[in-house]
Amino acid sequence: MVVQKTVVVGAGPVGALAAIYAARRGDEVEIYELRGDLRDPDTTLLNFTRSINLALSERGINSMRKAECPGLLESVLDETIPMYGRMIHGSQNGQNTQEAQLYDVRGRFLRAIDRSSLNTRLLDELESMPNVKFFFHHKLVGADFKNNVAWFEHLKTAAQQATSTTTSSGNREVEVKFDLMIGADGAHSAVRYHMMKYARMDYMQEYIDTLWCEFRMDPAPHSENDGFKIPPNYLHIWPGKEFMFIAIPSLDKSFTCTLFLPADGFAELDANPDRLVPFFQKHFPGVVPDLISEEALQRQFSENPHLPLISIKCSPYHYGSSAVILGDAAHAMVPFYGQGMNAGLEDVRVLYDCLDQFSPPADKEPETATALDASNYALVNGDPVARTNARARALDAYSALRRPDAHTINDLALRNYVEMRSDVTSPLYRLRKAVEEW
Ligand code: FAD
């Protein structure tokens, strides 16, 4: 039997799910991750604080379901909180107001999930698979996609650097061969960068003029909302036309809150910290000091990073039979549609649908009669060249199928920023929603 070696670059949610799919097909799987194991408390997570909360939707859930790992999806869903709609906060005649807008008349909902706990569940699943090996602290630094070989720098950990007696970095370079490389290494993907030298890839990136900063709203042990300060089953929004503040519930009964504000606004508040509280009191009624104290707001604003938002479109997502990029590496998007990770998880499902169709694992029949004729199927199982060609056809099909959907989701994400920060308050929007619900 021919065993395919799949190298996954990036152990974020998308890379981890892709590795699970590859391992379930019987591939020999190696995962290379720049940082340490996120389950290790000493690991620092670049760009994300440990607490970032995401909205998990059917796209992502279905992709985990299709991985067919007993108990995996249930254990992920156990750590989520349903959000049935948005709660829009405002003020009228000096009174704070809140208005619930349901996501779906049939009661379908999003789920709030902690990104690290989702990632941890996926890594735990991989840990239990005998054909999977992890390589943490490994940074992709080069790749030759014609000859299926890549180079990783094995980085010293902070602890190793602290005890090192030499002044050189002491990092080692490791050469790795593969049949298929899956690049799930995020928005600043090194796999994409190296793939561009081989594939005729169109590429576009855009930084929007908005930064984000995270805050925490502590639990309220004796509140009427089961220990949360505000009703937990909603995504709370304080719209502000050009900016907004949102809050997503966490299992520990806190809320993870995010301020989205144009870069000039952040610069203004950085230069004049005394304006932060009045800014919140004017634009986000009820937040300070009822939900977050003045001291906590000021401290978190100055301590937590103010991070940019990038939107990336590219095409194709693969080169020949040897490499494919998924998730943010292929289509980083602004977070306003809550679909970045969900779309990345869906990439995995669609990719493996294509591989199953054109290049099934050695012990499986092709899924459709049209995919491969009998002689080709025999070749695929016995002959490595035919197998490589079949994988190339699968990756071709994947890029063709995924590009229009991914580009559309990127566009919708940009459009939804206007809806969330502004349209949700307009009478026309409410009328449209009312008609839809009726
Ligand atoms: P990442 O999570 O970026 O993981 C990439 C991994 O690759 C990292 O572990 C990194 O260390 C590793 N890596 C990078 N370079 C290398 C290298 N050279 N060699 C080896 N490894 C490397 N999405 C949703 O679906 N719902 C939401 O509600 C939502 N909210 C969001 C809110 C905010 C404020 C932001 C910023 C994003 C939000 N997203 C949301 C988007 C979501 O976070 C991303 O789409 C998702 O994390 C992408 O996953 P990924 O695995 O593709 O990439």
Boltz pocket constraint, residues with backbone or C-beta under 6 A from the ligand:
constraints:
  - pocket:
      binder: B
      contacts: [[A, 9], [A, 10], [A, 11], [A, 12], [A, 13], [A, 14], [A, 15], [A, 32], [A, 33], [A, 34], [A, 35], [A, 53], [A, 54], [A, 55], [A, 56], [A, 138], [A, 139], [A, 140], [A, 141], [A, 184], [A, 185], [A, 186], [A, 187], [A, 188], [A, 189], [A, 190], [A, 212], [A, 258], [A, 308], [A, 326], [A, 327], [A, 328], [A, 329], [A, 333], [A, 335], [A, 337], [A, 338], [A, 339], [A, 340], [A, 341], [A, 342], [A, 343], [A, 344]]
      max_distance: 6.0
